[in-house]
Amino acid sequence: MRLKPETEKRARRWAEQRWIVDNLIAVQRAAMGAAAPVSTSPRRYSLPAAIEGEIDLQTVSLRVEKFDDIPREYARIARQREELARRAEEAGHLVTARDNYAAAACFYGNAGWAIFEAGNEELHAYYAKKNACYDKVIASAPIPIERVEIPFGNASLPALLYLPSAPGQGGSPERFPCVVSINGMDSFKEILHPIYGDKFLTRGMAVLAFDGPGQGECLVRRLFAQPDSFTRAGRACFDYLLTRPEIDPARIAAKGMSYGSLWVLHFAAAEPRYVAASGTLGCLEPGGSTIFEEASPTFKQRFMFMANIDDEAEFDDFATTLTWEGYADKVRCPTLMILGGADELSPVQYAYDLYDTLTCPKTLIVYEGARHGITGPQTANTPNHRAMEADWLRDRFDGRPLTSSRILIDLQGREHAH
């Protein structure tokens, strides 16, 4: 689909370099065949779709020739998965149905990724289908999952509350420690925590995954990102969890992925009751010059949509609020950051600067040579970063002592203090 002319002109680099994005997609498709489109992050977005999702992504990649093709091709895969789910459901194969509904929800959400217009009917339709498919997952999930609304001023933030098991049954505790899970810049809550093998749920932690202002479903609700959005959201999430009898109020932490690694610091600075904070795939450059002015022009175009800002100079002023400066020195809970040493969206030096600024117990883990996703050949045979984060948070809930440290994981998977 084609965006409106005024949307296309919103960001200068997008208007000037959109043809480069299209050409890169075409070149990568021709050269690599099954490679995913360069303008999105579909491997992360296929998490609920399990291994079959990788095959779907290869099919998408072979059919996407330019940026405008992305919504159509993800929606096509989503409809196919939804039909497979419906047929399995009719046959009484409920597990197969559930798995296909999870994949369909994932791909409907992906279909909306490239639509940077809040009032766009196609975007609304994709998110409605995403929710309908995920409701099918919730209805037959092997663990308790509940759609919830977090009060947020005169509105509410859509969220999913996952419990690792039914409270008090089969030896489960009556109350669980809980991690509030913050999306990346352009992701959505349904893709963050799969119902099988999630690193946090399998370690006995509940998870509250939500769409913050400017993210996912909030965009169709016209809840846009503002400078104080995540300080307010941090308090709102914590206060909501206090109303849940299944959650231990003394063991609530927050984690963030990608831009969520920045926002988790806003959480912890504003709400001292969080017992720990962690971030992975760090976006820690104050103001985001690298991601907005040097990386793919999709990032700035997307964030201007998230903030509901059409004037680029106004957005550049807004971007100065995307910083940990003025927040990090107020964080008192133990804090973890994990990122790639060659992150192309946020130079690693800013992680070291953050580490030096934090006065709380802290851990910094850097994967040598790894890029933003901490995947690829540089991370072969190295510890899984999601498992490391989950173990670290579980240790905080269990009251294990923490000595501040900076750790480098080299290309052989060995850990070095540095």
C-alpha positions as CSV (number, residue, x, y, z in Angstrom):
1,M,0.0,0.0,0.0
2,R,1.1,3.6,-0.6
3,L,1.1,6.1,2.3
4,K,-0.4,9.5,1.8
5,P,1.8,12.2,0.1
6,E,2.0,14.2,3.3
7,T,3.1,11.2,5.3
8,E,5.8,10.4,2.7
9,K,7.2,14.0,3.1
10,R,7.1,13.9,6.9
11,A,10.9,13.2,7.4
12,R,13.5,14.6,5.0
13,R,15.7,11.5,4.9
14,W,12.6,9.3,4.2
15,A,11.5,11.5,1.3
16,E,15.0,11.6,-0.1
17,Q,16.1,8.0,0.6
18,R,13.0,6.0,0.2
19,W,14.2,4.8,-3.1
20,I,17.3,3.5,-1.5
21,V,15.2,1.4,0.9
22,D,13.3,0.0,-2.0
23,N,16.5,-0.8,-3.9
24,L,18.1,-2.4,-0.9
25,I,15.1,-4.7,-0.5
26,A,15.3,-5.6,-4.2
27,V,19.0,-6.2,-4.1
28,Q,18.9,-8.2,-0.9
29,R,16.1,-10.3,-2.3
30,A,18.0,-11.0,-5.5
31,A,21.3,-11.8,-3.8
32,M,20.1,-13.7,-0.8
33,G,16.7,-15.1,-1.7
34,A,15.4,-16.0,1.7
35,A,16.8,-13.0,3.5
36,A,14.2,-10.9,5.4
37,P,13.3,-7.4,4.2
38,V,15.9,-4.9,5.4
39,S,13.3,-2.4,6.6
40,T,11.8,-4.4,9.4
41,S,12.8,-6.8,12.2
42,P,10.8,-9.8,11.3
43,R,12.9,-12.5,13.0
44,R,12.2,-11.0,16.4
45,Y,8.6,-10.5,15.3
46,S,8.2,-14.2,14.5
47,L,8.8,-15.3,18.1
48,P,5.2,-16.5,18.8
49,A,5.2,-18.4,15.4
50,A,7.9,-20.8,16.5
51,I,10.1,-22.5,13.9
52,E,7.4,-22.6,11.2
53,G,7.5,-18.8,11.3
54,E,11.0,-18.8,9.8
55,I,9.6,-20.6,6.7
56,D,6.8,-18.0,6.5
57,L,9.4,-15.2,6.7
58,Q,11.3,-16.7,3.9
59,T,8.2,-16.7,1.8
60,V,7.5,-13.1,2.6
61,S,11.0,-12.2,1.7
62,L,10.8,-13.8,-1.7
63,R,7.6,-11.8,-2.5
64,V,8.5,-8.4,-1.0
65,E,10.2,-6.3,-3.7
66,K,9.8,-2.8,-2.2
67,F,8.7,-1.2,1.0
68,D,5.0,-0.8,-0.1
69,D,4.8,-4.6,-0.4
70,I,5.3,-5.3,3.3
71,P,1.7,-4.9,4.6
72,R,0.3,-6.9,1.7
73,E,2.7,-9.8,2.1
74,Y,2.6,-10.1,5.9
75,A,-1.2,-9.9,5.7
76,R,-1.3,-12.7,3.1
77,I,0.7,-15.0,5.4
78,A,-1.5,-14.0,8.3
79,R,-4.7,-14.9,6.5
80,Q,-3.2,-18.3,5.5
81,R,-2.2,-19.0,9.1
82,E,-5.7,-17.9,10.3
83,E,-7.3,-20.3,7.8
84,L,-5.1,-23.2,9.0
85,A,-6.1,-22.4,12.6
86,R,-9.8,-22.3,11.7
87,R,-9.6,-25.7,9.9
88,A,-7.7,-27.2,12.8
89,E,-10.2,-25.8,15.3
90,E,-13.1,-27.4,13.3
91,A,-11.2,-30.7,13.4
92,G,-10.8,-30.6,17.1
93,H,-7.0,-30.1,16.9
94,L,-6.9,-27.3,19.4
95,V,-3.1,-27.2,19.9
96,T,-2.5,-26.9,16.2
97,A,-5.2,-24.2,16.0
98,R,-3.7,-22.3,18.9
99,D,-0.2,-22.3,17.4
100,N,-1.5,-21.1,14.0
101,Y,-3.6,-18.3,15.7
102,A,-0.5,-17.2,17.5
103,A,1.4,-17.0,14.2
104,A,-1.5,-15.2,12.5
105,A,-1.6,-12.6,15.3
106,C,2.2,-12.1,14.9
107,F,1.9,-11.5,11.1
108,Y,-1.1,-9.3,11.3
109,G,0.8,-7.1,13.7
110,N,3.8,-7.1,11.3
111,A,1.5,-6.1,8.4
112,G,0.7,-2.9,10.3
113,W,4.4,-2.1,10.9
114,A,4.9,-0.2,7.6
115,I,1.7,2.0,7.9
116,F,2.7,5.2,9.6
117,E,-0.8,6.8,9.8
118,A,-3.0,6.6,12.9
119,G,-6.3,7.0,11.2
120,N,-5.5,4.5,8.4
121,E,-8.4,2.0,8.0
122,E,-6.0,-0.8,6.9
123,L,-3.9,-0.4,10.1
124,H,-7.0,-0.6,12.2
125,A,-8.2,-3.7,10.4
126,Y,-4.8,-5.5,10.9
127,Y,-4.8,-4.7,14.6
128,A,-8.3,-5.9,15.0
129,K,-7.4,-9.2,13.3
130,K,-4.3,-9.4,15.5
131,N,-6.4,-9.1,18.6
132,A,-9.0,-11.5,17.5
133,C,-6.4,-14.2,16.7
134,Y,-4.6,-13.7,19.9
135,D,-7.9,-13.9,21.9
136,K,-8.1,-17.5,20.4
137,V,-4.6,-18.1,21.8
138,I,-5.6,-16.8,25.2
139,A,-8.7,-19.0,25.3
140,S,-6.7,-22.3,25.0
141,A,-3.2,-21.3,26.3
142,P,-1.4,-23.8,28.6
143,I,-0.8,-21.0,31.0
144,P,-3.1,-18.3,32.4
145,I,-3.1,-15.2,30.1
146,E,-5.5,-12.3,30.5
147,R,-6.1,-9.1,28.5
148,V,-6.1,-6.2,30.9
149,E,-6.3,-2.4,30.8
150,I,-3.9,-0.3,32.8
151,P,-5.5,3.0,33.9
152,F,-3.5,5.9,32.4
153,G,-5.0,9.4,33.0
154,N,-8.2,9.6,31.1
155,A,-7.4,6.5,29.0
156,S,-5.8,3.1,29.5
157,L,-2.9,1.1,28.2
158,P,-3.6,-2.3,26.6
159,A,-1.7,-5.1,28.2
160,L,-1.4,-8.9,28.6
161,L,-0.8,-10.5,32.0
162,Y,0.9,-13.9,31.8
163,L,1.2,-16.2,34.8
164,P,3.7,-19.1,34.8
165,S,0.9,-21.4,36.2
166,A,-2.4,-21.2,38.0
167,P,-1.7,-19.8,41.5
168,G,-1.8,-22.3,44.3
169,Q,-2.2,-25.3,42.0
170,G,0.3,-28.1,41.7
171,G,2.8,-26.6,44.1
172,S,2.7,-23.2,42.5
173,P,2.9,-20.2,44.9
174,E,-0.1,-18.1,45.6
175,R,1.8,-15.0,44.5
176,F,4.4,-14.6,41.8
177,P,7.2,-12.2,41.2
178,C,6.4,-10.1,38.2
179,V,8.3,-8.4,35.4
180,V,6.8,-5.5,33.5
181,S,7.9,-5.9,29.9
182,I,8.5,-2.8,27.7
183,N,8.4,-3.1,24.0
184,G,11.0,-1.9,21.6
185,M,10.3,1.2,19.6
186,D,8.2,-0.4,16.9
187,S,7.0,-3.7,18.3
188,F,3.8,-4.8,20.0
189,K,3.0,-6.7,23.1
190,E,1.8,-10.0,21.6
191,I,5.2,-10.8,20.2
192,L,7.3,-10.4,23.3
193,H,6.5,-13.5,25.3
194,P,5.7,-16.8,23.6
195,I,3.5,-19.3,25.4
196,Y,6.2,-22.0,25.0
197,G,9.6,-21.8,26.5
198,D,9.6,-18.1,27.5
199,K,12.7,-17.3,29.4
200,F,10.8,-15.5,32.2
201,L,7.7,-17.6,32.6
202,T,9.7,-20.8,32.7
203,R,11.7,-19.4,35.6
204,G,8.5,-18.8,37.6
205,M,8.0,-15.1,36.9
206,A,4.7,-13.5,35.8
207,V,4.9,-11.0,33.0
208,L,2.9,-7.8,32.3
209,A,3.5,-7.0,28.7
210,F,1.9,-3.7,27.5
211,D,1.8,-1.3,24.6
212,G,3.1,2.1,25.8
213,P,2.1,5.5,24.3
214,G,3.1,5.5,20.7
215,Q,3.5,1.7,20.5
216,G,1.3,-1.0,19.0
217,E,-2.4,-0.7,19.8
218,C,-1.9,2.7,21.5
219,L,-1.4,4.2,18.0
220,V,-5.0,3.2,16.9
221,R,-6.2,4.6,20.2
222,R,-4.3,7.9,19.4
223,L,-2.2,7.6,22.6
224,F,1.0,9.0,21.3
225,A,4.5,9.2,22.8
226,Q,5.3,12.3,24.9
227,P,8.4,13.3,26.9
228,D,7.0,12.0,30.2
229,S,5.0,9.0,28.8
230,F,7.1,6.3,30.3
231,T,7.7,7.9,33.7
232,R,3.9,8.0,34.0
233,A,3.5,4.5,32.5
234,G,6.0,3.1,35.0
235,R,3.9,4.3,37.9
236,A,0.7,3.2,36.2
237,C,2.0,-0.4,35.6
238,F,3.2,-0.7,39.2
239,D,0.0,0.6,40.7
240,Y,-2.1,-1.8,38.5
241,L,0.0,-4.8,39.7
242,L,-0.7,-3.9,43.3
243,T,-4.4,-4.6,42.6
244,R,-3.6,-8.2,41.4
245,P,-3.8,-10.8,44.2
246,E,-1.6,-13.2,42.1
247,I,1.4,-10.8,42.2
248,D,3.8,-10.3,45.0
249,P,4.0,-6.6,45.6
250,A,7.5,-6.8,47.1
251,R,8.9,-8.5,43.9
252,I,8.0,-6.4,40.9
253,A,10.8,-5.5,38.4
254,A,10.8,-3.9,34.9
255,K,12.6,-4.9,31.7
256,G,12.9,-3.2,28.3
257,M,14.1,-4.3,24.9
258,S,15.7,-1.9,22.4
259,Y,14.2,1.5,23.0
260,G,12.6,-0.1,26.0
261,S,16.1,-0.3,27.5
262,L,16.0,3.5,27.7
263,W,12.5,3.7,28.9
264,V,13.1,1.2,31.7
265,L,15.5,3.7,33.2
266,H,12.6,6.3,33.2
267,F,10.5,3.6,34.9
268,A,13.0,3.0,37.7
269,A,13.9,6.6,38.2
270,A,10.2,7.6,38.6
271,E,9.0,4.6,40.7
272,P,11.4,3.5,43.4
273,R,9.3,0.5,44.3
274,Y,10.7,-1.5,41.4
275,V,13.2,-4.0,42.9
276,A,15.3,-4.3,39.7
277,A,15.5,-3.0,36.1
278,S,17.1,-4.5,33.0
279,G,17.5,-3.6,29.3
280,T,18.7,-5.5,26.3
281,L,19.6,-4.5,22.7
282,G,20.3,-1.1,24.2
283,C,19.2,2.2,22.5
284,L,21.2,4.4,24.9
285,E,22.5,7.3,22.8
286,P,20.9,10.5,24.2
287,G,18.8,12.0,21.5
288,G,19.3,9.1,19.1
289,S,21.3,10.8,16.5
290,T,22.7,7.5,15.1
291,I,19.3,5.8,14.8
292,F,17.5,8.8,13.4
293,E,20.1,10.4,11.2
294,E,22.4,7.5,10.1
295,A,20.4,4.2,10.2
296,S,17.5,3.3,8.0
297,P,15.2,6.3,7.4
298,T,12.3,4.1,8.5
299,F,13.3,4.7,12.2
300,K,12.8,8.5,12.2
301,Q,9.7,8.2,10.0
302,R,8.2,5.6,12.4
303,F,9.0,7.6,15.6
304,M,7.5,10.8,14.2
305,F,4.3,8.8,13.7
306,M,4.6,7.5,17.3
307,A,4.9,11.0,18.6
308,N,2.2,12.4,16.3
309,I,4.7,15.0,15.1
310,D,4.7,16.1,11.4
311,D,7.2,18.9,11.6
312,E,10.8,17.5,11.6
313,A,12.3,20.4,13.5
314,E,9.7,19.9,16.2
315,F,10.6,16.2,16.3
316,D,14.3,16.9,16.6
317,D,13.4,18.9,19.7
318,F,11.3,16.1,21.0
319,A,14.2,13.6,20.4
320,T,16.3,15.4,23.0
321,T,14.0,14.0,25.6
322,L,14.9,10.5,24.6
323,T,17.7,10.2,27.1
324,W,18.8,8.6,30.3
325,E,20.5,11.8,31.4
326,G,18.7,13.3,34.3
327,Y,17.2,9.8,35.1
328,A,20.1,7.4,35.6
329,D,21.4,9.2,38.7
330,K,17.9,8.8,40.3
331,V,17.8,5.0,39.8
332,R,18.3,3.1,43.1
333,C,17.4,-0.5,42.2
334,P,19.9,-3.0,40.8
335,T,20.2,-2.4,37.0
336,L,21.4,-4.6,34.1
337,M,22.2,-3.6,30.5
338,I,23.0,-6.1,27.7
339,L,24.0,-5.0,24.2
340,G,26.2,-5.7,21.2
341,G,29.6,-4.2,21.0
342,A,29.0,-3.2,17.4
343,D,25.5,-2.0,17.8
344,E,24.7,-0.1,14.6
345,L,21.8,1.9,16.2
346,S,23.4,3.0,19.4
347,P,27.3,3.3,19.8
348,V,28.4,1.2,22.7
349,Q,30.3,4.1,24.3
350,Y,26.9,5.4,25.6
351,A,26.4,2.2,27.6
352,Y,29.7,2.8,29.3
353,D,28.8,6.4,30.0
354,L,25.5,5.1,31.5
355,Y,27.3,2.6,33.6
356,D,29.6,5.3,35.0
357,T,26.6,7.5,35.8
358,L,24.5,4.9,37.6
359,T,25.1,4.9,41.4
360,C,23.1,1.7,42.1
361,P,24.4,-1.9,42.0
362,K,24.8,-2.5,38.2
363,T,25.9,-5.0,35.6
364,L,26.9,-4.2,32.0
365,I,27.3,-7.1,29.6
366,V,28.7,-6.4,26.1
367,Y,28.8,-9.1,23.3
368,E,32.0,-8.6,21.3
369,G,31.3,-7.8,17.7
370,A,27.5,-8.2,18.0
371,R,25.1,-5.9,16.3
372,H,21.7,-4.6,17.6
373,G,19.8,-7.9,17.7
374,I,22.7,-9.8,19.4
375,T,22.3,-12.5,16.8
376,G,24.3,-14.0,14.0
377,P,27.8,-15.6,13.7
378,Q,29.3,-13.3,16.4
379,T,27.0,-14.8,19.0
380,A,27.3,-18.5,18.0
381,N,28.3,-20.6,21.0
382,T,27.8,-17.7,23.4
383,P,25.3,-17.4,26.3
384,N,21.8,-16.6,25.3
385,H,21.2,-13.0,26.2
386,R,17.5,-13.5,27.1
387,A,18.4,-16.3,29.4
388,M,21.1,-14.2,31.0
389,E,18.6,-11.4,31.6
390,A,16.0,-13.8,33.0
391,D,18.5,-15.4,35.4
392,W,19.7,-12.0,36.5
393,L,16.2,-10.8,37.3
394,R,15.4,-14.1,39.1
395,D,18.4,-13.6,41.2
396,R,17.2,-10.2,42.2
397,F,13.8,-11.6,43.2
398,D,15.5,-14.3,45.2
399,G,17.6,-11.7,47.1
400,R,21.0,-12.8,45.9
401,P,23.8,-10.2,46.4
402,L,25.1,-8.3,43.4
403,T,28.5,-6.8,42.9
404,S,28.7,-4.2,40.2
405,S,30.6,-5.4,37.1
406,R,31.3,-4.9,33.5
407,I,31.5,-8.1,31.5
408,L,32.7,-8.7,27.9
409,I,31.5,-11.9,26.2
410,D,34.1,-12.7,23.5
411,L,33.5,-14.5,20.2
412,Q,34.2,-17.9,21.9
413,G,31.5,-17.3,24.5
414,R,34.0,-16.6,27.3
415,E,33.3,-13.9,29.9
416,H,35.9,-11.3,30.8
417,A,35.7,-8.5,33.4
418,H,36.6,-5.2,31.7
